[in-house]
Amino acid sequence: MKNITIVIKETSNPKIIKFEASDFLTQHKSFEFDSIDDASPSPLAQQLFHLPFVKKVYISGNFIAIERYNIVEWPEVQEEVAQQIKDYINNDGVVISDSTVTKKVPVTVYAESTPNPSVMKFVANKKLVLSSQEYKSIDDTKEAPLAAELFHFPFVKSVFLDENFVSITKYDIAEWNEISMSLREFIRSYIEEGKQILNKDTSSKKEQINLAHDTKAEPKDDISKEIINILEEYVKPAVASDGGNIEFQFYDPKSKKVSVLLQGACSGCPSSTFTLKNGIENMLKEMLKDKVETVEAING
């Protein structure tokens, strides 16, 4: 039996609500169903249409969105629907039939430079992974087919995946103006063909490992929790926009030192030291007063 969780997410349309899963439900394909007859490719959608208030079902990536009729309000029924979806999926219910033939969903990918001259960020118009993943060599990519394929390019040094982008670090044997177009087209075609980014359950396994690690490490001291919250709210979004990631490692109350892990474009970036000292360190000193003295980075 699976152990997938479902989180209820509101949308800008009060009639539509999303039920977000902790793992992918489809292989980067999208489906929209207007009736129970229309939903023959999806046993799950057909089951949902037996609920009298369900008007439309949309399945994509790691979520199911449902549009309701006006006979109910979502707060009255959303918990029951979430539980029904969770039970169905975890009991190996079929979300989309394997025999379903679908048209390719148009995919766009654009290349974006980063502060690290050795790293280029390739951004897709759809979600690729549920949590960040970094690969330093092809030996690490047993559960990551896309990363494994990218390492077949001789100039690829490392691969970082996060949400809707791929950051690639190159060796100095090639210049970006020579290789970025071929990499962009390769990634776009790979996604458009519906090939696996990660092997099934890889993301959920990582989340379970992280959860076990966090549980084992608990309780974190209050200062560590404050540092994590500051990094999540103020630093991570900016770092992700540059094609990288930052993770809290530990806090030493005696030396007042914070250690963080830098990944993707941030790892080995010439400007990362400046950003660390003049940005993150100053921010933590200001927000936590005399609790932090220095911030050091561990390159992923």
N, C-alpha and C positions, 0 to 999 in steps of 0.2 A: 504494500500500500504506500502511495506517495504521501508526502507531507508538505503540500503546497498551501500557502496562505493566501487569503483574499482580502484586499483593503478597498474600502469604499471611497471613491473620489468624486466630488461634485464637479460639474462642468459649468460653462457659462450659460448653457441652456437648462433651465429648471426642469424641463421634461426629460432630460437625458442624464443618466448617471453612469459612471465607469466602475467596473469591478476589476481591480488591478491584481494580477497574480504574481507570485514570487518566482515564477519561472515562465519561459516562453510557452505559449499555447499553439502557435503556428510558426512555421519556418519563414518569418519575415514576409508573410502574405496577408492580405486583407480581404475580408468577406463582409458583405452587407445583405441582410435578408429582410424582406418586407412582409412575409407571411409564412405560415407553417409549410405550405406547399413549396414555396421558394427556398425553404431551408433544408431541402432534402440532402445536400452535401454535409450538413452539420447536425448530427443527432442531439448535441447539446442545445443548439438553437431551437430545434423542434420541440424539445422538452420545455424550454423557456416560453415558447408560444402557447403552451397549454395554460399559462397564467393569463387570466382574462384582461389584465391591464397592459400586457406587452404589445406594443405597436410595431417596433422595429428592433432588430438585433444586429450589432456590428461587432465583428471579432477581428482583432489585429494584434500581432506581436504577443504582448503579455497582458492584454486586457480584453474585457468584454464590455461593450457599451450598450445600454438598453434605453430605448425611448418609450415612454409610457403614454397611455390614454389618460384623460382627465378624471377617470373614475376613482383614482386614488392619488395620494401624495407620497413621494418617495420615503419620507421619514416613517410612514406607516408600514412599509413593506421591505425596505432595503436590506435590513438585517437578515430576514428570512430568505431573500433572494441570494444574498452573499453566501449564506450557509448551504443553500441548495447547490450553488455552483461549486463551492469548495468540496462538498461531499461527492458530487458527480465526478470531478476531476481526480480526486484522491482515490476513488474507487475504480480508476482506469477507464472512465467513460471516454468515448470518442468525441473529440472536439470537432475535428474536420476529417472526413473520410479520406483514406489514402488514395482512393481511386478518383478523387475530385480533380478535374482538369480545370485549371485557372489560367487566365491571361496574365502575362508578366505585368507587374506593377511598375510603372515608370520610376526609376531611381536617379537622383542627381547626386553628384559628389563634386565638391569644389576643394581646391588646394589653398591652404592658408599658411603664410609664413609665421614663424614663432620667434621669440627673442633668442632662441638657441639656433645659430646658423646651421647646425648639423641636423636639425629636426624640422620636418614639414608635417602639418596637420591636414588630414583629409576628412572633410565633414560631409556626412550623408544626410538626406532628408528623412531618415527614419531611424528608429532605435535599433542599435546593434547588440548591445550587451546590457545586463542589469547592474553590473558592478565592474569596477576597473580591473584590468588584467594586464600584466607586463611580462614580456618574453625577451630574454637576453640572447637566446640561441635557439636553433631549430630543435635541439634536444629537449627544450622545455615545452614544446608545442603539441604534445601527444593528444591533448584534449582541445586544441585550438586549430582547426583546419585552415582558417583564413591566414593566421599568423604563419603557419607552416608553409603555405604557398608563397607568402611574401618573402620568406627567407630563401626561396629559390632564386630571387634576384641577387646577384653577387654583391651589390652595393648596400644591401640592407643589413644594418648592424643590430638593431633591436626594434621591437614592435610594442606599442602601448595602445590598448583598447579601452574606451570609456564612453558609455551611453551612445552617442551618435557620431563618434569620430575615431579615427585611427591616426596615431602619431608615429611616424617612422623616423628613426635615427639612421643616417647613412654613414658609410665609410668615406674617406676623403678622395677615393678613386674616381668619384663622379660628382658633377655639379647638378644642382637642382634643376636648372634650366634644360638639362639634358635628359632627366629621368622623371620629372614630376608628372608630365602628361601621360606617360605609359603606366605609372603607378596609379594615377587617378582613374584611368580607363579600366585598368585591371580590377580595382576595388569596386568600381561601379558595376561592371559586368558580373562580378562574383555575387554581389548582393542581389542584383536584378534577377539572376538565374535561381535565386532561392536557396543557394548553397548554405551549409551550416557555418556560422561564425564560430561557435563553440559547440562541442559535442553536447548532447542532451544531458541536462542536469548539472553541467559544469558550474554554472552560476549559482545554482541553489546549493551545491556542495560547498562552494567557497563561502557563501553566506552562513551555512551551518558551522563551518570551521571558524569563521570570524566570531560567530555568536558564542561558540564553545570557548574560544580564546578569551573573549570579553568576560564571559561568565566566570571563567577560571581566574581572571585577573582582578575581578571585582572583590571588595569595593575599591574603586579608584578614589584617591583623596579629592577633596573639594576643589583644590587649585587645578589639578589635572582635568577635572570635569569642566571647569571654567575655560581652560586653555582649549580643550576640544571644541566647546561651543563657539569660541571666538574664531577658531580656524574654519569651522564648518560654515559660519555665517558670513565672515568678512574676507577670508583668504581663498577658500576652495573655489568659489565661482570665478574669481579672477585668474587663478592658476589654471583652471579647466579651459578658460577662454584662450589661454596661451598654449594649450595642447598638453598640459601636464596634470600632476596630482600631488597633493601633500597629505601625509598621514602622521598623526601624533604617535610618537613612540614611547617616551617616558619623561617624567619631570623629577628632578632631584631637589628636594626642599633644602638640603644643606648648601649646595653650591648655587641653588636657584637657576639651574640650567635646564633648558627644554631641548629635547632631541626630536627631530622630525625626519620622516622619510620623503625624499623627493623622487618622483617617477616621471616617465615620459619626457616631454621637452624640458622639464625642470632639472632632470638629472644631467649633471655635467655642463649645464648652461653657464657661459661666461658671466652672465648678469645675475645668476642666482644668488651669489654671495652678497652682492649689493642689495638685492631685493630682500634677502634674509635679514641683513643687518639694519638697513635703513627703512625697511617696510615692516616685516613681521616682528622683528625684535623690538623696534620702537613702539609698535602697536601694543604688544603684550606688556611692555614696561609701563606704558601710559594707562592701560585699562586695568592692570593688576598691581599697579604702584610698586611697592618694594618686594613683590613676590617673585619677580623674574629679573635676572641679570643678563643672561646670554641665551642665544638660540643657536644650536648647531644642526647641520644637515647631514643626513646619511643618504648618499646617492643610491637610488634603487638599481 
